Amino acid sequence: MRADPATEAAVRAVLDGLAEVYVTRDAAVMRALFAPDPDVVMFTPGVDAVVGVEAIVGKAERDWSRSESASLSYGWMSISSAGHVAWAATDADFSVTMGGQQRTIPARITFVLARSGEEWLIQQAHYSFMAAPSAA
């Protein structure tokens, strides 16, 4: 079910905060966006499940150490909710500069968030990268 406007705006703010973390590389902000639960999980291509906030932040820090800059921008996005749980699906682009070369990687990402008080936190994230479209 489609999220009400207030929930949609709150969830979008969390996801926009996550996109900003890819630019600022601020581990403390990233840590604050994910639930502190021991079973918070993130799936990324080529990596087993990353479980726990510290493991998620650690993975991000390792990724950041291999690039000069990065950004995440969302395209189409759908946000739904029921009670204290919300989920989002989005098309996105990761842009990364490594060795002076910029590359944009299309992605699809899903998120599950839970509300604790007035705060929405990411409980689960699943990133999948798409092959770049081939030239026709």
SVG drawing of the C-alpha trace seen along z (x, -y; Angstrom):
<svg xmlns="http://www.w3.org/2000/svg" viewBox="-2 -15 47 30">
<polyline fill="none" stroke="black" stroke-width="0.4" points="0.0,0.0 1.2,-3.4 2.7,-5.3 0.9,-8.4 2.6,-11.7 4.2,-12.2 5.6,-8.7 6.8,-9.0 8.6,-12.3 10.2,-10.8 11.4,-7.7 12.6,-9.7 14.6,-12.0 16.4,-8.9 17.2,-7.6 18.4,-11.1 20.6,-11.1 22.1,-7.8 22.7,-9.2 24.5,-12.1 26.7,-9.8 28.2,-8.4 29.4,-12.0 30.5,-13.0 31.8,-9.6 30.6,-10.4 30.6,-7.1 28.8,-8.6 25.9,-9.8 25.7,-6.4 25.7,-4.6 22.7,-6.8 20.6,-5.9 20.7,-2.2 18.9,-0.4 21.2,0.5 19.7,4.0 22.2,6.9 20.3,8.4 20.2,5.2 21.4,6.5 22.7,5.2 23.2,7.3 25.5,6.0 26.8,7.7 29.6,10.1 29.5,10.0 27.8,12.3 25.2,10.6 26.7,7.8 25.1,8.0 25.2,5.4 25.7,1.7 29.4,1.8 29.9,4.4 27.8,2.2 29.8,-0.9 33.1,1.1 32.2,2.2 31.4,-1.3 34.7,-2.5 36.6,0.2 34.7,-0.9 35.5,-4.6 39.2,-3.8 39.3,-2.4 37.9,-5.5 38.4,-9.2 34.7,-10.1 31.3,-8.6 27.7,-9.6 24.3,-7.9 21.3,-9.4 17.8,-8.0 15.5,-7.8 12.1,-6.2 11.1,-5.4 8.2,-3.7 7.6,-4.0 4.9,-1.9 4.1,-1.3 2.0,0.5 2.1,-0.5 5.6,-0.9 7.2,0.7 8.0,-0.9 9.6,0.4 11.1,-1.3 12.2,-0.3 14.3,-2.5 16.3,-2.7 19.5,-4.5 22.9,-5.4 26.2,-5.0 28.9,-7.3 32.4,-6.5 35.8,-7.9 38.7,-5.5 42.2,-6.1 41.0,-9.3 38.3,-7.6 34.6,-8.2 32.1,-5.4 28.4,-5.3 26.8,-2.0 23.0,-1.6 21.5,0.1 18.3,1.3 17.9,1.0 15.3,2.1 15.0,0.9 13.0,2.0 12.7,-0.6 11.1,-0.5 9.8,-3.4 11.1,-3.8 9.2,-6.7 9.3,-9.4 12.5,-8.1 12.6,-5.8 15.8,-3.6 17.0,-1.2 16.6,2.4 17.5,4.0 19.0,2.9 19.6,4.9 21.7,3.5 21.9,5.0 23.9,3.6 22.6,3.8 24.8,4.3 25.1,1.1 22.8,1.1 24.5,2.4 24.8,0.3 22.2,1.3"/>
</svg>
